[in-house]
Amino acid sequence: MKLLIYSHFFAPSIGGVENVVQSLAAGLASLQTHDADQEFEVTVVTQTDAGKSDEAAYPFHIVRRPGLFQLWRIICDCDVIHLAGPALFQLFLGLLARKPIVLEHHGYQAVCPNGLLVHQPDGAVCPGHFQARRYHECWHCQKAELSPLRACVSMLFMFPRYWLSRRAASNLAITHHVLERQALPRSSVIHYGVGDLIESSIASAPHPVPRKLSFAYVGRFVPEKGIAVLLNASALLSKDGHEFEVLLIGDGPQRPEIESRIRRYALDSLVRITGYLGGEALAQVLRNVHAVIMPSVWEETAGLAVIEHMMRGRLVIASKIGGLAEVVDDAALTFPPGDSQALADVMKTVLQNPSIIEVFGRKARDRALRFFRRERMIEDHARVYRELLRTE
């Protein structure tokens, strides 16, 4: 089967979608038929330049920044198209070529102009204004972040994007929360999957707890991730005389504001920004982290970083919101989104009772092994492609 996977962003770009698409493409390319032939001939198309990446290291073909005619030839030559998000032009061309399209929703771009279901300028969770045809609310929301002209263009593109998304052969949601929020036809859920990041013998071994506990945030530095909530909670605990440290692992446009807040709250001795880390560098730093905090204030669609930490057998502290709450379920400590005092109380509980770290670390890993294995993600996608091709 010739499978085209389109992802606007791809390696060497850094991000959750990029990681998932690369893992999925590699896994599908390794599947074999009963005759030991390659089942999927995978081509990844992206708008991301190669940079210094070694293209030969990938077990699939990559086409970067194709022209219109090259893209059309690739689409016409494939059997199934997988879109990592509702890319309007590629969605239109795929339907025009009468190809079965699997549309995977990593965000809310199909039903929300800003793709986050966050209403601006107040930053509140959007109740779904576009789907309810309250377009004036979407217009005001867009104007809070864009020029009037760009806001108008963004709104106009939403109508064909939503209409075309409803005509995909299969809409895949990464959590049940996303499925319910978007309410698109022919929808099903395929959770993210990650590899087993630690050996079972290491996972079952107790982690020594030092006198000073280490908390960490991993992800982009953007307002919706709620890093300000974590810093506020850290300031509250610091005033009470608690000893701990916080690592902010990542980077992004909000970094200057975060650095300013750290200085304003006199948290320089407690909070350290590492910048982006990946691979072995990230694993090395996380070995000394006792709890990972995800303080999102938006309806996170899933939270790949959280799944990875659960697979590592780490205690997760997360906002009880959106797909994030669904992913962690009862295998993490949770708090109301945006509530710094509640987060401080949870962190204080961990500081006063470190045995919680081991208990919830085991629960997190058990849940990850049950629901978020990479092999399961790959096979679930393969099953969807096979079924679509059989019904063509």
C-alpha positions as CSV (number, residue, x, y, z in Angstrom):
1,M,0.0,0.0,0.0
2,K,1.3,3.4,-1.0
3,L,0.7,5.7,2.0
4,L,1.2,9.5,1.9
5,I,1.6,11.2,5.2
6,Y,1.5,15.0,5.2
7,S,2.7,16.9,8.2
8,H,3.3,20.7,7.7
9,F,6.0,20.5,10.4
10,F,8.5,17.6,10.6
11,A,12.0,16.9,11.8
12,P,14.3,18.6,12.4
13,S,11.5,20.9,13.7
14,I,10.9,20.1,17.4
15,G,7.4,19.3,18.7
16,G,4.9,16.7,19.7
17,V,3.3,16.3,16.3
18,E,6.6,16.0,14.6
19,N,7.7,13.2,17.0
20,V,4.4,11.3,16.6
21,V,4.5,11.5,12.8
22,Q,8.1,10.3,12.6
23,S,7.4,7.4,15.0
24,L,4.2,6.4,13.1
25,A,5.9,6.6,9.7
26,A,8.9,4.6,10.8
27,G,6.6,2.0,12.5
28,L,4.4,1.6,9.4
29,A,7.4,1.3,7.1
30,S,8.6,-1.6,9.2
31,L,5.4,-3.6,8.9
32,Q,5.4,-6.7,6.7
33,T,2.8,-8.8,5.0
34,H,2.5,-12.6,5.5
35,D,4.9,-13.0,2.5
36,A,7.5,-10.9,4.3
37,D,7.0,-8.0,1.9
38,Q,6.9,-4.4,3.0
39,E,3.2,-3.7,3.7
40,F,3.3,0.1,3.6
41,E,5.4,2.2,1.2
42,V,5.5,5.4,3.2
43,T,6.2,8.9,1.8
44,V,6.2,11.9,4.2
45,V,5.5,15.3,2.7
46,T,6.4,18.4,4.7
47,Q,7.0,22.1,4.4
48,T,10.0,21.9,6.8
49,D,13.5,22.2,5.4
50,A,15.9,19.3,5.9
51,G,18.6,21.5,7.7
52,K,21.4,19.2,8.8
53,S,19.2,16.1,9.2
54,D,20.4,12.9,7.5
55,E,17.6,11.9,5.2
56,A,19.1,8.5,4.5
57,A,18.6,7.6,8.1
58,Y,14.8,7.4,7.8
59,P,13.2,4.1,6.7
60,F,10.7,6.1,4.5
61,H,10.9,8.6,1.7
62,I,10.7,12.4,2.6
63,V,9.6,15.1,0.2
64,R,10.2,18.6,1.5
65,R,8.5,21.7,0.2
66,P,7.1,20.2,-3.0
67,G,5.8,22.3,-5.8
68,L,2.1,22.0,-6.9
69,F,2.7,19.6,-9.7
70,Q,5.0,17.4,-7.7
71,L,2.5,17.3,-4.8
72,W,-0.3,16.4,-7.2
73,R,1.7,13.5,-8.7
74,I,2.4,12.2,-5.2
75,I,-1.3,12.4,-4.3
76,C,-2.4,10.7,-7.5
77,D,0.1,7.9,-7.0
78,C,-0.8,7.0,-3.4
79,D,-3.5,4.7,-2.2
80,V,-4.3,6.4,1.1
81,I,-3.6,9.9,2.4
82,H,-2.9,10.6,6.1
83,L,-3.1,14.3,7.1
84,A,-1.6,15.3,10.4
85,G,-4.1,18.1,10.9
86,P,-6.6,19.7,8.5
87,A,-4.2,21.2,6.0
88,L,-6.7,23.0,3.8
89,F,-4.8,22.8,0.4
90,Q,-3.7,19.2,0.8
91,L,-7.2,18.2,2.0
92,F,-8.8,19.8,-1.1
93,L,-6.3,18.1,-3.5
94,G,-6.8,14.7,-1.9
95,L,-10.6,14.9,-2.2
96,L,-10.3,16.3,-5.7
97,A,-8.1,13.2,-6.6
98,R,-10.8,11.0,-4.9
99,K,-8.3,9.4,-2.5
100,P,-9.4,8.1,0.9
101,I,-8.2,10.6,3.5
102,V,-7.4,9.9,7.1
103,L,-7.5,13.1,9.0
104,E,-5.8,13.0,12.4
105,H,-6.6,15.9,14.8
106,H,-3.7,16.9,17.0
107,G,-5.4,20.2,17.8
108,Y,-8.7,21.9,17.2
109,Q,-7.9,23.6,13.8
110,A,-11.0,22.0,12.2
111,V,-13.4,23.7,14.5
112,C,-11.5,26.8,15.8
113,P,-9.8,29.6,14.0
114,N,-6.8,29.7,16.4
115,G,-6.8,25.9,16.8
116,L,-6.7,26.0,20.6
117,L,-10.3,26.6,21.6
118,V,-9.0,29.5,23.7
119,H,-11.1,32.7,23.5
120,Q,-9.1,35.9,23.4
121,P,-8.3,38.3,24.8
122,D,-9.5,36.9,28.2
123,G,-7.8,33.5,27.6
124,A,-10.9,31.6,28.6
125,V,-11.7,28.1,27.3
126,C,-14.0,28.6,24.3
127,P,-17.4,26.9,24.5
128,G,-17.3,26.2,20.7
129,H,-18.4,29.5,19.1
130,F,-17.6,28.5,15.5
131,Q,-19.6,25.3,15.7
132,A,-22.5,27.2,17.3
133,R,-22.3,29.7,14.4
134,R,-21.4,32.6,16.7
135,Y,-19.0,33.9,14.2
136,H,-18.9,37.4,15.6
137,E,-17.3,35.9,18.7
138,C,-14.6,34.2,16.6
139,W,-14.1,37.5,14.8
140,H,-13.5,39.4,18.0
141,C,-11.2,36.6,19.3
142,Q,-9.1,36.7,16.1
143,K,-8.8,40.5,16.1
144,A,-7.3,40.3,19.6
145,E,-4.2,38.6,18.2
146,L,-4.2,39.5,14.4
147,S,-4.7,42.6,12.3
148,P,-8.2,43.1,11.0
149,L,-7.2,41.8,7.5
150,R,-5.4,38.7,8.8
151,A,-8.4,38.0,11.1
152,C,-10.7,38.2,8.2
153,V,-8.6,35.8,6.1
154,S,-8.4,33.4,9.0
155,M,-12.1,33.4,9.4
156,L,-12.8,32.9,5.7
157,F,-10.5,29.9,5.6
158,M,-12.3,28.3,8.5
159,F,-15.5,27.5,6.5
160,P,-13.9,25.4,3.8
161,R,-11.6,23.7,6.3
162,Y,-14.5,22.7,8.5
163,W,-16.6,21.6,5.4
164,L,-13.7,19.5,3.9
165,S,-12.9,18.0,7.3
166,R,-16.4,16.6,7.5
167,R,-15.8,14.9,4.2
168,A,-12.7,13.0,5.2
169,A,-13.0,9.2,5.0
170,S,-11.9,8.9,8.6
171,N,-11.4,11.5,11.3
172,L,-9.0,10.3,14.0
173,A,-9.1,12.0,17.4
174,I,-6.1,11.5,19.8
175,T,-8.5,11.4,22.9
176,H,-12.2,11.0,23.5
177,H,-12.2,14.6,24.6
178,V,-11.1,15.8,21.2
179,L,-13.6,13.5,19.5
180,E,-16.5,14.9,21.5
181,R,-15.3,18.5,21.2
182,Q,-15.1,18.4,17.4
183,A,-18.1,16.2,16.8
184,L,-17.0,15.3,13.2
185,P,-18.5,12.4,11.3
186,R,-16.8,9.1,10.8
187,S,-14.6,9.7,13.9
188,S,-12.8,7.3,16.1
189,V,-10.0,7.5,18.8
190,I,-6.4,6.4,18.4
191,H,-4.3,7.4,21.4
192,Y,-0.7,8.4,21.1
193,G,1.8,5.7,21.6
194,V,5.4,5.8,22.8
195,G,8.2,3.3,23.0
196,D,9.1,1.7,26.4
197,L,11.5,4.4,27.6
198,I,13.0,2.4,30.4
199,E,13.7,-1.3,31.1
200,S,11.2,-3.1,33.3
201,S,13.9,-3.9,35.9
202,I,14.7,-0.2,36.2
203,A,11.1,0.8,36.3
204,S,10.4,-1.5,39.2
205,A,13.4,-0.4,41.2
206,P,12.7,2.2,43.9
207,H,14.1,5.7,43.2
208,P,16.1,7.2,46.1
209,V,14.5,10.4,47.4
210,P,17.0,13.1,48.4
211,R,16.3,15.9,50.9
212,K,15.5,18.4,48.1
213,L,12.9,17.2,45.6
214,S,13.0,18.2,42.0
215,F,9.9,19.2,40.0
216,A,10.0,19.8,36.2
217,Y,7.9,21.2,33.4
218,V,8.6,20.0,29.8
219,G,7.2,21.8,26.8
220,R,6.9,25.0,24.9
221,F,6.9,28.3,26.7
222,V,3.5,29.7,25.6
223,P,0.7,31.2,27.7
224,E,-1.7,28.3,27.3
225,K,0.8,25.9,29.0
226,G,0.3,27.6,32.3
227,I,3.9,28.1,33.3
228,A,2.9,31.2,35.2
229,V,0.7,29.0,37.4
230,L,3.7,26.8,38.3
231,L,5.8,29.9,39.1
232,N,3.1,31.4,41.3
233,A,2.8,28.1,43.1
234,S,6.5,27.9,43.6
235,A,6.6,31.4,45.0
236,L,3.9,30.4,47.5
237,L,5.9,27.3,48.7
238,S,9.1,29.3,48.8
239,K,7.5,31.8,51.2
240,D,6.5,28.9,53.5
241,G,10.2,27.9,53.7
242,H,10.0,24.7,51.6
243,E,13.1,23.4,49.9
244,F,12.8,22.2,46.4
245,E,13.8,23.0,42.8
246,V,12.0,23.5,39.6
247,L,13.4,22.8,36.1
248,L,11.7,24.4,33.1
249,I,12.7,22.2,30.2
250,G,11.9,23.9,26.9
251,D,11.8,27.3,25.2
252,G,9.4,29.5,23.3
253,P,8.1,33.0,22.8
254,Q,7.0,33.5,26.4
255,R,10.6,32.9,27.7
256,P,11.4,36.7,28.4
257,E,8.2,37.0,30.4
258,I,9.0,33.8,32.4
259,E,12.5,35.0,33.1
260,S,11.1,38.3,34.3
261,R,8.6,36.6,36.6
262,I,11.3,34.4,38.1
263,R,13.3,37.5,39.0
264,R,10.2,39.3,40.3
265,Y,9.3,36.4,42.6
266,A,13.0,36.0,43.7
267,L,13.0,32.4,42.4
268,D,16.4,32.5,40.8
269,S,17.8,30.0,43.3
270,L,14.9,27.6,42.9
271,V,14.0,27.7,39.2
272,R,16.3,26.9,36.3
273,I,15.6,27.0,32.6
274,T,17.4,24.4,30.6
275,G,16.3,25.3,27.0
276,Y,15.2,22.6,24.6
277,L,16.4,19.1,25.4
278,G,15.8,15.8,23.6
279,G,17.0,12.3,23.3
280,E,19.6,11.2,25.8
281,A,20.1,14.7,27.1
282,L,16.5,14.9,28.2
283,A,16.5,11.4,29.6
284,Q,19.6,12.2,31.7
285,V,18.0,15.3,33.2
286,L,14.8,13.6,34.0
287,R,16.6,10.8,35.9
288,N,17.0,13.3,38.7
289,V,13.4,14.7,38.5
290,H,10.9,13.3,41.0
291,A,7.7,14.8,39.6
292,V,6.7,16.3,36.2
293,I,4.1,19.2,36.3
294,M,1.9,20.0,33.4
295,P,-0.1,23.1,34.5
296,S,-2.0,23.7,31.2
297,V,-4.8,26.3,31.3
298,W,-6.2,25.3,27.9
299,E,-8.0,22.0,26.9
300,E,-4.9,20.1,26.1
301,T,-5.7,17.6,23.3
302,A,-3.6,14.8,24.9
303,G,-0.1,15.8,26.1
304,L,2.6,13.6,24.5
305,A,5.1,14.8,27.1
306,V,2.9,13.5,29.9
307,I,2.5,10.1,28.2
308,E,6.3,9.9,27.9
309,H,6.8,10.7,31.6
310,M,4.1,8.1,32.6
311,M,6.0,5.5,30.5
312,R,9.2,6.5,32.5
313,G,7.3,5.7,35.7
314,R,7.4,9.3,36.9
315,L,4.9,11.0,39.2
316,V,2.8,13.4,37.1
317,I,1.0,16.4,38.5
318,A,-1.4,17.8,35.9
319,S,-4.3,20.3,35.4
320,K,-7.6,18.5,35.4
321,I,-8.6,19.7,32.0
322,G,-9.3,18.4,28.5
323,G,-7.5,15.5,27.0
324,L,-4.8,15.9,29.6
325,A,-7.2,14.8,32.4
326,E,-8.3,11.8,30.2
327,V,-4.7,10.7,29.6
328,V,-3.6,10.7,33.2
329,D,-7.0,9.5,34.7
330,D,-6.4,8.4,38.3
331,A,-2.7,7.7,37.7
332,A,-1.6,11.2,38.5
333,L,-2.2,14.0,41.0
334,T,-4.4,16.7,39.6
335,F,-5.6,20.2,40.4
336,P,-8.1,22.7,38.9
337,P,-6.5,24.6,35.9
338,G,-5.2,28.0,36.7
339,D,-5.3,27.5,40.5
340,S,-1.9,28.3,41.8
341,Q,-2.8,27.7,45.4
342,A,-4.2,24.3,44.6
343,L,-1.1,23.4,42.7
344,A,1.0,24.6,45.6
345,D,-1.0,22.4,47.9
346,V,-0.4,19.3,45.7
347,M,3.3,20.0,45.6
348,K,3.4,20.5,49.3
349,T,1.7,17.1,49.8
350,V,4.5,15.5,47.7
351,L,7.2,17.4,49.7
352,Q,5.7,16.3,53.0
353,N,5.0,12.7,51.9
354,P,7.7,11.6,49.3
355,S,6.4,8.0,49.3
356,I,3.6,9.4,46.9
357,I,6.3,9.6,44.2
358,E,6.9,5.9,44.0
359,V,3.2,5.0,44.4
360,F,2.0,7.2,41.6
361,G,5.0,6.5,39.4
362,R,4.1,2.8,39.3
363,K,0.4,3.7,38.6
364,A,1.5,6.0,35.8
365,R,3.7,3.4,34.2
366,D,1.0,0.7,34.4
367,R,-1.5,3.0,32.7
368,A,1.0,3.9,30.0
369,L,1.8,0.3,29.3
370,R,-1.9,-0.5,29.1
371,F,-3.0,2.3,26.8
372,F,-0.1,4.2,25.2
373,R,2.3,1.6,23.6
374,R,3.8,2.6,20.3
375,E,3.0,-0.8,18.8
376,R,-0.6,-0.4,19.5
377,M,-0.7,3.1,17.9
378,I,1.0,1.8,14.8
379,E,-1.3,-1.2,14.4
380,D,-4.5,0.9,15.1
381,H,-3.5,3.2,12.2
382,A,-2.6,0.3,9.9
383,R,-6.1,-1.2,10.6
384,V,-7.8,2.1,9.5
385,Y,-5.8,2.2,6.3
386,R,-6.5,-1.4,5.4
387,E,-10.3,-1.0,6.1
388,L,-10.5,2.1,3.9
389,L,-8.7,0.4,1.0
390,R,-11.0,-2.6,1.3
391,T,-14.1,-0.4,1.0
392,E,-12.8,1.5,-2.0
